Amino acid sequence: MYLGAIEAGGTKFVCAVGDHDGNIKERVTFPTTTPEETMRHVVDFFSRYELEAIGIGSFGPIDLHPDSATYGYITSTPKQKWVNFNFVGEMKRHFQVPIGFDTDVNAAALGERRWGAAKGVRSCIYITVGTGIGVGAIVEGNLLHGLMHPEMGHILIRRHPEDTFAGVCPYHGDCLEGMASGPAIEKRWGKKGAELADRSEVWELEAFYLAQAIANYILILSPEKVIIGGGVMKQKQLLPKIRHNVQDLLNGYIQQEAILRDIDQYIVLPGLGDNAGICGALALAEQALAQ
């Protein structure tokens, strides 16, 4: 028997089966289209296996309150066809096994703590910078939930004094996602990030915004490890700039060796690489089975 895992993104779905050690036996990827078409692919894939449990790390916002009438739903997503989609309910119609459900970035944080760069720590955050910006958090060993779930990609940040870009977030304009996501880079500079690798001013500005966010997360959540991934972070020149800016912003206020001297081991890329989310979904399945 296997654990099933779904990494449900706004652009693509990844489905996999694996074991309790995070080893993936088989995986498939397909575009996120309509719920009907996408879920047909999901069900077809998992129907070939005998499953113990399924974990879902999903784009959101989602409802994580078990006592809510819409628990397991994708709620007010910008993807109109997925608004108020009963994700967990649809899976339960086909598979009578325990189902773990959380955000895609919370799942990635869980995967990194279980098998990746945050192994052995009790508190960490996972940041993804790509089509959007999302942040998952584990605090004292538990995934962070509350009124809903963290939406730290939409925090408000100081604007660079020379930046007149309006931002791309349809809700907030110049929030973090509006200023530093992949689409923000493309709209501001007229090219995709991959085509701007040799433009140092692009990455200085990107680091200016991302470092502000990370400094805020450190001050609020005090994570033992900061992991940052996503397509934008494929630009290798970006991470050193972020680390340097974080140190400048904190300005010695946090008297911890991790920040003062060992920041290269404190703010890091995912240990699981592009598998953080799907491995995290395996960990969500494992958690559901244990409950």
Contacts in CASP RR format, 6 or more apart in sequence:
PFRMAT RR
TARGET T0000
AUTHOR 0000-0000-0000
METHOD contacts of the structure
MODEL  1
MYLGAIEAGGTKFVCAVGDHDGNIKERVTFPTTTPEETMRHVVDFFSRYE
LEAIGIGSFGPIDLHPDSATYGYITSTPKQKWVNFNFVGEMKRHFQVPIG
FDTDVNAAALGERRWGAAKGVRSCIYITVGTGIGVGAIVEGNLLHGLMHP
EMGHILIRRHPEDTFAGVCPYHGDCLEGMASGPAIEKRWGKKGAELADRS
EVWELEAFYLAQAIANYILILSPEKVIIGGGVMKQKQLLPKIRHNVQDLL
NGYIQQEAILRDIDQYIVLPGLGDNAGICGALALAEQALAQ
1 50 0 8 1.000
1 51 0 8 1.000
1 52 0 8 1.000
2 17 0 8 1.000
2 18 0 8 1.000
2 19 0 8 1.000
2 25 0 8 1.000
2 49 0 8 1.000
2 50 0 8 1.000
2 51 0 8 1.000
2 52 0 8 1.000
3 17 0 8 1.000
3 18 0 8 1.000
3 19 0 8 1.000
3 20 0 8 1.000
3 51 0 8 1.000
3 52 0 8 1.000
3 53 0 8 1.000
3 54 0 8 1.000
3 55 0 8 1.000
3 282 0 8 1.000
3 285 0 8 1.000
3 286 0 8 1.000
3 289 0 8 1.000
4 15 0 8 1.000
4 16 0 8 1.000
4 17 0 8 1.000
4 18 0 8 1.000
4 46 0 8 1.000
4 49 0 8 1.000
4 51 0 8 1.000
4 53 0 8 1.000
4 54 0 8 1.000
4 55 0 8 1.000
4 281 0 8 1.000
4 282 0 8 1.000
4 285 0 8 1.000
5 14 0 8 1.000
5 15 0 8 1.000
5 16 0 8 1.000
5 17 0 8 1.000
5 18 0 8 1.000
5 24 0 8 1.000
5 54 0 8 1.000
5 55 0 8 1.000
5 278 0 8 1.000
5 279 0 8 1.000
5 280 0 8 1.000
5 281 0 8 1.000
5 282 0 8 1.000
5 284 0 8 1.000
5 285 0 8 1.000
6 13 0 8 1.000
6 14 0 8 1.000
6 15 0 8 1.000
6 42 0 8 1.000
6 54 0 8 1.000
6 55 0 8 1.000
6 56 0 8 1.000
6 57 0 8 1.000
6 58 0 8 1.000
6 281 0 8 1.000
7 13 0 8 1.000
7 14 0 8 1.000
7 15 0 8 1.000
7 16 0 8 1.000
7 57 0 8 1.000
7 104 0 8 1.000
7 107 0 8 1.000
7 277 0 8 1.000
7 278 0 8 1.000
7 281 0 8 1.000
8 32 0 8 1.000
8 56 0 8 1.000
8 57 0 8 1.000
8 58 0 8 1.000
8 59 0 8 1.000
8 87 0 8 1.000
8 104 0 8 1.000
9 32 0 8 1.000
9 58 0 8 1.000
9 59 0 8 1.000
9 104 0 8 1.000
10 32 0 8 1.000
10 59 0 8 1.000
10 79 0 8 1.000
10 131 0 8 1.000
11 31 0 8 1.000
11 32 0 8 1.000
11 131 0 8 1.000
12 29 0 8 1.000
12 30 0 8 1.000
12 31 0 8 1.000
12 32 0 8 1.000
13 29 0 8 1.000
13 30 0 8 1.000
13 31 0 8 1.000
13 32 0 8 1.000
13 38 0 8 1.000
13 41 0 8 1.000
13 42 0 8 1.000
14 27 0 8 1.000
14 28 0 8 1.000
14 29 0 8 1.000
14 277 0 8 1.000
14 278 0 8 1.000
15 27 0 8 1.000
15 28 0 8 1.000
15 29 0 8 1.000
15 41 0 8 1.000
15 42 0 8 1.000
15 45 0 8 1.000
15 46 0 8 1.000
16 24 0 8 1.000
16 25 0 8 1.000
16 26 0 8 1.000
16 27 0 8 1.000
16 28 0 8 1.000
16 278 0 8 1.000
16 281 0 8 1.000
16 282 0 8 1.000
17 24 0 8 1.000
17 25 0 8 1.000
17 26 0 8 1.000
17 27 0 8 1.000
17 46 0 8 1.000
17 49 0 8 1.000
17 51 0 8 1.000
18 24 0 8 1.000
18 25 0 8 1.000
18 26 0 8 1.000
18 282 0 8 1.000
19 25 0 8 1.000
19 282 0 8 1.000
20 286 0 8 1.000
21 115 0 8 1.000
22 114 0 8 1.000
22 115 0 8 1.000
22 279 0 8 1.000
22 282 0 8 1.000
22 283 0 8 1.000
24 275 0 8 1.000
24 278 0 8 1.000
24 279 0 8 1.000
24 282 0 8 1.000
27 278 0 8 1.000
28 41 0 8 1.000
28 45 0 8 1.000
30 38 0 8 1.000
30 41 0 8 1.000
31 38 0 8 1.000
32 38 0 8 1.000
32 79 0 8 1.000
34 81 0 8 1.000
35 81 0 8 1.000
35 82 0 8 1.000
35 85 0 8 1.000
35 90 0 8 1.000
39 90 0 8 1.000
42 91 0 8 1.000
43 94 0 8 1.000
46 54 0 8 1.000
46 94 0 8 1.000
46 95 0 8 1.000
47 94 0 8 1.000
51 95 0 8 1.000
51 97 0 8 1.000
52 97 0 8 1.000
52 98 0 8 1.000
52 285 0 8 1.000
52 289 0 8 1.000
53 97 0 8 1.000
53 98 0 8 1.000
53 99 0 8 1.000
53 100 0 8 1.000
53 285 0 8 1.000
53 286 0 8 1.000
53 288 0 8 1.000
53 289 0 8 1.000
54 91 0 8 1.000
54 95 0 8 1.000
54 97 0 8 1.000
54 98 0 8 1.000
54 99 0 8 1.000
54 100 0 8 1.000
54 285 0 8 1.000
54 288 0 8 1.000
55 99 0 8 1.000
55 100 0 8 1.000
55 101 0 8 1.000
55 107 0 8 1.000
55 281 0 8 1.000
55 282 0 8 1.000
55 284 0 8 1.000
55 285 0 8 1.000
55 288 0 8 1.000
56 87 0 8 1.000
56 88 0 8 1.000
56 91 0 8 1.000
56 99 0 8 1.000
56 100 0 8 1.000
56 101 0 8 1.000
56 102 0 8 1.000
56 107 0 8 1.000
56 281 0 8 1.000
56 284 0 8 1.000
57 101 0 8 1.000
57 102 0 8 1.000
57 103 0 8 1.000
57 104 0 8 1.000
57 106 0 8 1.000
57 107 0 8 1.000
57 277 0 8 1.000
57 280 0 8 1.000
57 281 0 8 1.000
57 284 0 8 1.000
58 74 0 8 1.000
58 87 0 8 1.000
58 101 0 8 1.000
58 102 0 8 1.000
58 103 0 8 1.000
58 104 0 8 1.000
59 74 0 8 1.000
59 77 0 8 1.000
59 79 0 8 1.000
59 103 0 8 1.000
59 104 0 8 1.000
60 74 0 8 1.000
60 75 0 8 1.000
60 77 0 8 1.000
60 103 0 8 1.000
60 104 0 8 1.000
61 74 0 8 1.000
61 75 0 8 1.000
61 76 0 8 1.000
61 77 0 8 1.000
61 148 0 8 1.000
61 149 0 8 1.000
61 151 0 8 1.000
62 72 0 8 1.000
62 73 0 8 1.000
62 74 0 8 1.000
62 75 0 8 1.000
62 87 0 8 1.000
62 101 0 8 1.000
62 102 0 8 1.000
62 103 0 8 1.000
62 148 0 8 1.000
62 149 0 8 1.000
63 70 0 8 1.000
63 71 0 8 1.000
63 72 0 8 1.000
63 73 0 8 1.000
63 75 0 8 1.000
63 148 0 8 1.000
64 71 0 8 1.000
64 72 0 8 1.000
64 101 0 8 1.000
64 102 0 8 1.000
64 103 0 8 1.000
64 145 0 8 1.000
64 148 0 8 1.000
64 149 0 8 1.000
65 71 0 8 1.000
70 84 0 8 1.000
70 86 0 8 1.000
71 88 0 8 1.000
72 86 0 8 1.000
72 87 0 8 1.000
72 88 0 8 1.000
72 89 0 8 1.000
72 101 0 8 1.000
73 84 0 8 1.000
73 85 0 8 1.000
73 86 0 8 1.000
73 87 0 8 1.000
73 88 0 8 1.000
74 82 0 8 1.000
74 83 0 8 1.000
74 84 0 8 1.000
74 85 0 8 1.000
74 87 0 8 1.000
75 83 0 8 1.000
75 84 0 8 1.000
76 83 0 8 1.000
77 83 0 8 1.000
78 170 0 8 1.000
87 101 0 8 1.000
88 99 0 8 1.000
88 100 0 8 1.000
88 101 0 8 1.000
91 99 0 8 1.000
92 99 0 8 1.000
98 285 0 8 1.000
98 288 0 8 1.000
98 289 0 8 1.000
98 291 0 8 1.000
99 285 0 8 1.000
99 288 0 8 1.000
100 284 0 8 1.000
100 285 0 8 1.000
100 287 0 8 1.000
100 288 0 8 1.000
101 284 0 8 1.000
102 110 0 8 1.000
102 143 0 8 1.000
102 149 0 8 1.000
102 284 0 8 1.000
103 136 0 8 1.000
103 149 0 8 1.000
103 150 0 8 1.000
104 128 0 8 1.000
104 277 0 8 1.000
105 126 0 8 1.000
105 127 0 8 1.000
105 128 0 8 1.000
105 134 0 8 1.000
105 135 0 8 1.000
105 136 0 8 1.000
105 150 0 8 1.000
106 126 0 8 1.000
106 136 0 8 1.000
106 137 0 8 1.000
106 138 0 8 1.000
106 143 0 8 1.000
106 144 0 8 1.000
106 149 0 8 1.000
106 150 0 8 1.000
107 277 0 8 1.000
107 280 0 8 1.000
107 281 0 8 1.000
107 283 0 8 1.000
107 284 0 8 1.000
108 126 0 8 1.000
108 128 0 8 1.000
108 136 0 8 1.000
108 270 0 8 1.000
108 276 0 8 1.000
108 277 0 8 1.000
108 280 0 8 1.000
109 118 0 8 1.000
109 124 0 8 1.000
109 125 0 8 1.000
109 126 0 8 1.000
109 136 0 8 1.000
109 137 0 8 1.000
109 138 0 8 1.000
109 143 0 8 1.000
109 227 0 8 1.000
110 138 0 8 1.000
110 143 0 8 1.000
110 280 0 8 1.000
110 283 0 8 1.000
110 284 0 8 1.000
110 287 0 8 1.000
111 272 0 8 1.000
111 276 0 8 1.000
111 277 0 8 1.000
111 279 0 8 1.000
111 280 0 8 1.000
111 282 0 8 1.000
111 283 0 8 1.000
112 118 0 8 1.000
112 119 0 8 1.000
112 124 0 8 1.000
112 126 0 8 1.000
112 225 0 8 1.000
112 227 0 8 1.000
112 270 0 8 1.000
112 271 0 8 1.000
112 272 0 8 1.000
112 276 0 8 1.000
112 280 0 8 1.000
113 119 0 8 1.000
113 120 0 8 1.000
113 121 0 8 1.000
113 124 0 8 1.000
113 138 0 8 1.000
113 141 0 8 1.000
114 279 0 8 1.000
114 280 0 8 1.000
114 283 0 8 1.000
115 272 0 8 1.000
115 279 0 8 1.000
115 283 0 8 1.000
116 270 0 8 1.000
116 271 0 8 1.000
116 272 0 8 1.000
116 276 0 8 1.000
117 225 0 8 1.000
117 227 0 8 1.000
117 268 0 8 1.000
117 269 0 8 1.000
117 270 0 8 1.000
117 271 0 8 1.000
117 272 0 8 1.000
118 124 0 8 1.000
118 126 0 8 1.000
118 138 0 8 1.000
118 224 0 8 1.000
118 225 0 8 1.000
118 227 0 8 1.000
121 224 0 8 1.000
121 225 0 8 1.000
122 138 0 8 1.000
122 140 0 8 1.000
122 141 0 8 1.000
122 224 0 8 1.000
123 137 0 8 1.000
123 138 0 8 1.000
123 139 0 8 1.000
123 140 0 8 1.000
123 141 0 8 1.000
123 221 0 8 1.000
123 222 0 8 1.000
123 223 0 8 1.000
123 224 0 8 1.000
123 225 0 8 1.000
124 137 0 8 1.000
124 138 0 8 1.000
124 223 0 8 1.000
124 224 0 8 1.000
124 225 0 8 1.000
124 226 0 8 1.000
124 227 0 8 1.000
125 135 0 8 1.000
125 136 0 8 1.000
125 137 0 8 1.000
125 138 0 8 1.000
125 152 0 8 1.000
125 217 0 8 1.000
125 221 0 8 1.000
125 223 0 8 1.000
125 225 0 8 1.000
125 226 0 8 1.000
125 227 0 8 1.000
126 135 0 8 1.000
126 136 0 8 1.000
126 137 0 8 1.000
126 227 0 8 1.000
126 228 0 8 1.000
126 229 0 8 1.000
126 270 0 8 1.000
126 276 0 8 1.000
127 133 0 8 1.000
127 134 0 8 1.000
127 135 0 8 1.000
127 136 0 8 1.000
127 152 0 8 1.000
127 210 0 8 1.000
127 213 0 8 1.000
127 214 0 8 1.000
127 217 0 8 1.000
127 226 0 8 1.000
127 227 0 8 1.000
127 228 0 8 1.000
127 229 0 8 1.000
128 134 0 8 1.000
128 135 0 8 1.000
128 228 0 8 1.000
128 229 0 8 1.000
128 230 0 8 1.000
129 180 0 8 1.000
129 181 0 8 1.000
129 182 0 8 1.000
129 210 0 8 1.000
129 228 0 8 1.000
129 229 0 8 1.000
129 230 0 8 1.000
129 231 0 8 1.000
129 232 0 8 1.000
129 233 0 8 1.000
130 181 0 8 1.000
130 182 0 8 1.000
130 230 0 8 1.000
130 231 0 8 1.000
130 232 0 8 1.000
131 181 0 8 1.000
131 182 0 8 1.000
131 183 0 8 1.000
132 153 0 8 1.000
132 177 0 8 1.000
132 181 0 8 1.000
132 182 0 8 1.000
132 183 0 8 1.000
133 153 0 8 1.000
133 154 0 8 1.000
133 176 0 8 1.000
133 177 0 8 1.000
133 180 0 8 1.000
133 181 0 8 1.000
133 213 0 8 1.000
134 151 0 8 1.000
134 152 0 8 1.000
134 153 0 8 1.000
134 177 0 8 1.000
135 150 0 8 1.000
135 152 0 8 1.000
135 153 0 8 1.000
135 217 0 8 1.000
136 143 0 8 1.000
136 144 0 8 1.000
136 150 0 8 1.000
136 152 0 8 1.000
137 143 0 8 1.000
137 144 0 8 1.000
137 150 0 8 1.000
137 152 0 8 1.000
137 221 0 8 1.000
137 223 0 8 1.000
138 144 0 8 1.000
139 221 0 8 1.000
144 150 0 8 1.000
144 221 0 8 1.000
152 176 0 8 1.000
152 213 0 8 1.000
152 217 0 8 1.000
153 175 0 8 1.000
153 176 0 8 1.000
153 177 0 8 1.000
153 213 0 8 1.000
154 169 0 8 1.000
154 171 0 8 1.000
154 172 0 8 1.000
154 175 0 8 1.000
154 176 0 8 1.000
154 177 0 8 1.000
155 175 0 8 1.000
155 176 0 8 1.000
155 213 0 8 1.000
155 216 0 8 1.000
156 172 0 8 1.000
156 174 0 8 1.000
156 175 0 8 1.000
156 176 0 8 1.000
157 174 0 8 1.000
157 175 0 8 1.000
157 176 0 8 1.000
157 179 0 8 1.000
157 209 0 8 1.000
157 212 0 8 1.000
157 213 0 8 1.000
157 216 0 8 1.000
158 212 0 8 1.000
159 174 0 8 1.000
159 179 0 8 1.000
160 205 0 8 1.000
160 208 0 8 1.000
160 209 0 8 1.000
163 179 0 8 1.000
163 205 0 8 1.000
165 174 0 8 1.000
165 179 0 8 1.000
165 184 0 8 1.000
165 187 0 8 1.000
165 188 0 8 1.000
166 173 0 8 1.000
166 174 0 8 1.000
167 173 0 8 1.000
167 174 0 8 1.000
167 178 0 8 1.000
167 179 0 8 1.000
167 184 0 8 1.000
167 187 0 8 1.000
167 188 0 8 1.000
168 177 0 8 1.000
168 178 0 8 1.000
168 181 0 8 1.000
168 183 0 8 1.000
168 184 0 8 1.000
168 187 0 8 1.000
169 175 0 8 1.000
169 177 0 8 1.000
169 178 0 8 1.000
172 178 0 8 1.000
176 209 0 8 1.000
176 210 0 8 1.000
176 212 0 8 1.000
176 213 0 8 1.000
177 184 0 8 1.000
178 184 0 8 1.000
179 209 0 8 1.000
180 206 0 8 1.000
180 209 0 8 1.000
180 210 0 8 1.000
180 213 0 8 1.000
180 232 0 8 1.000
181 232 0 8 1.000
182 192 0 8 1.000
182 193 0 8 1.000
182 231 0 8 1.000
182 232 0 8 1.000
185 192 0 8 1.000
185 193 0 8 1.000
185 196 0 8 1.000
185 202 0 8 1.000
185 206 0 8 1.000
185 232 0 8 1.000
186 192 0 8 1.000
186 193 0 8 1.000
189 196 0 8 1.000
189 199 0 8 1.000
189 202 0 8 1.000
193 202 0 8 1.000
193 232 0 8 1.000
193 235 0 8 1.000
194 234 0 8 1.000
196 202 0 8 1.000
197 235 0 8 1.000
197 237 0 8 1.000
200 237 0 8 1.000
203 235 0 8 1.000
203 237 0 8 1.000
203 238 0 8 1.000
203 241 0 8 1.000
204 241 0 8 1.000
206 232 0 8 1.000
206 238 0 8 1.000
206 241 0 8 1.000
207 238 0 8 1.000
207 241 0 8 1.000
207 242 0 8 1.000
207 244 0 8 1.000
207 245 0 8 1.000
208 245 0 8 1.000
210 228 0 8 1.000
210 238 0 8 1.000
210 242 0 8 1.000
211 241 0 8 1.000
211 242 0 8 1.000
211 244 0 8 1.000
211 245 0 8 1.000
211 246 0 8 1.000
211 248 0 8 1.000
211 249 0 8 1.000
212 245 0 8 1.000
212 249 0 8 1.000
214 226 0 8 1.000
214 228 0 8 1.000
214 242 0 8 1.000
214 246 0 8 1.000
214 267 0 8 1.000
215 246 0 8 1.000
215 249 0 8 1.000
215 250 0 8 1.000
217 223 0 8 1.000
217 226 0 8 1.000
218 226 0 8 1.000
218 246 0 8 1.000
218 250 0 8 1.000
218 254 0 8 1.000
218 259 0 8 1.000
219 250 0 8 1.000
219 254 0 8 1.000
224 258 0 8 1.000
225 266 0 8 1.000
225 268 0 8 1.000
226 266 0 8 1.000
226 267 0 8 1.000
226 268 0 8 1.000
227 268 0 8 1.000
227 269 0 8 1.000
227 270 0 8 1.000
227 271 0 8 1.000
227 276 0 8 1.000
228 239 0 8 1.000
228 242 0 8 1.000
228 267 0 8 1.000
228 268 0 8 1.000
228 269 0 8 1.000
228 270 0 8 1.000
229 269 0 8 1.000
229 270 0 8 1.000
229 273 0 8 1.000
229 276 0 8 1.000
232 238 0 8 1.000
233 239 0 8 1.000
233 269 0 8 1.000
239 267 0 8 1.000
239 269 0 8 1.000
242 267 0 8 1.000
243 263 0 8 1.000
243 264 0 8 1.000
243 267 0 8 1.000
246 259 0 8 1.000
246 263 0 8 1.000
246 267 0 8 1.000
247 259 0 8 1.000
247 260 0 8 1.000
247 263 0 8 1.000
250 259 0 8 1.000
252 259 0 8 1.000
252 260 0 8 1.000
254 260 0 8 1.000
258 265 0 8 1.000
258 266 0 8 1.000
259 266 0 8 1.000
270 276 0 8 1.000
272 279 0 8 1.000
END
